[in-house]
Amino acid sequence: MKILFVSEYYPPKVMGGGEINLELLATALAEREVDVFVLTSRQPGLQEVEKKGRVTIYRQLKTGSNPSGLVDNLKRSFIFPKSVVTEVEEIIKRKKIEAIHFIGTSIIAAPQLKSYGIPLFATIESYPTLCPKGDRIFHGKSECTVKCSVTEFFSCQSDSTEIGKMKNEWYLKYNVPALFYIYNYYSQLNEALKYCNLIAISEYIQNLLKLQGYGSTIIPNTLDVTKFKINTIKNETIKKEKTKILYLGSLIRSKGAQVLLNAIQGLDVDCEIYGEGVLREELQQVIKNNKLSSTIHPPVSYDQIPSLYAQADIIVFPSLWPEPFGRIAIEAMAAGKPVIGSAIGGIKETIVLGTGILVEPGNVKQLREAIEILLHNQKMRLDMGRKGRKVVEELYAGEKVVERLIALYKEKMISIIPNSN
């Protein structure tokens, strides 16, 4: 089989869990003797064409470089879709592609490519196809439960501090032509759903697609479990030093780093924050004003992530928005660490009973109490870590997830998928 994945970004350029998941899937499929092609955007310093075993990476798409900037986002929405169509058509001419699998916003090209008669698949791992703001936070306050309309969007965004990863500044909030442009882009993405076999990364996403009138198959994100080493030391040998809390994620309000900093005030902990975003200066000021033992670090490459988990005692995932899945949670569990997460979106599915603690999104008191529970109970931390590791091995290990993906391919393309045995 020859499959073409299309994704705006691909490692080492990582903007979120979608790129990490794609690389793991591509590698796992290649190990099953599938010829995998990945079409992604050009990146400075990276080869335009790179071959890794049976995975061929084409870095030929044009897009903006920064999803946090208005100009770059306009480039992304205008240049990227045309670039996808042009480059996919070129690859189709050169290779006998048997399936096209869209990741993220690349799905926008599906209507233009349907005429080739090649089966189209799309993994829905974020919200651009389901929400013009990309976050499904209703009026910037609560989890959205409606199917959006242009009037609903105009009203909702006016109360929101962010649109996607951008700050919703006055020049955007009251810019009617720009808002119509944003909504039109969302409409194109939403319309493209009907041309693809849809894959939801969680039951939460599957239910949102149902709200839109679309069926889907659940295939969760995967993880290279072997890269995360569980701490096997006995409880009594744990060093009596300050407990280390780890936060990984964008520094934007919807990710909740500000909630974490408020929750640790008065607690004897070290808090390491890894991320970048428009909230950085504000968070730095909170740390300084409250004399917190916390440091903000720039994002690190994904290869360094397992070592960060290994050095931490508790992982906190304080999102205010309904995360589509919850990669931070399963990474923490794979590393044998307890995780405290918000009871919202797909996070509720990944943090199962006994692997961590769920708290109300934005509730500083509940988050502080959860931290205190784990802070004073090392045995609980170790027990949660061991159970979490077992859950990840059973549900999210690469070989388990790729089996489900191959089964879906076989179901939809029986005549062109070889036997994987």
Buried (B, 14 or more C-beta within 10 A) or exposed (E): BBBBBBBBBBBEBBBBBBBBBBBBBBBBBBBBEBBBBBBBBBBEEBEEEEEEEBBBBBBBBBBBEBBBBBEBBBBBBBBBBBBBBBBBEEBBEEEEBBBBBBBBBBBBBBBBBBEEEBBBBBBBBBBBBBBBBBBBBBEBEBBBEEEBEBEBBBEBBEEBBBBBBBBBEEEBBEBEEBBEBBBEBBEBBBBBBEBBBBBBBBEBBBEBBEEBEBEBBBBBBBBBBEBBBBBEEEEEEBEEEEBBBBBBBBBBBBBBBBBBBBBBEEBEBBBBBBBBBBBBEBBBEBBEEEEBBBEBEEBEEBEEBBBBBBEBBBBBBBBBBBBBBBBBBBBBBBBBBBBBBBBBBBBBBBBBEBBBBBBEBBBBEBBBBBBEBBBEBBEBBBBBBBBBBBBBBEBBBBEBBBBBBBBBBBEBBEEBBEEBE
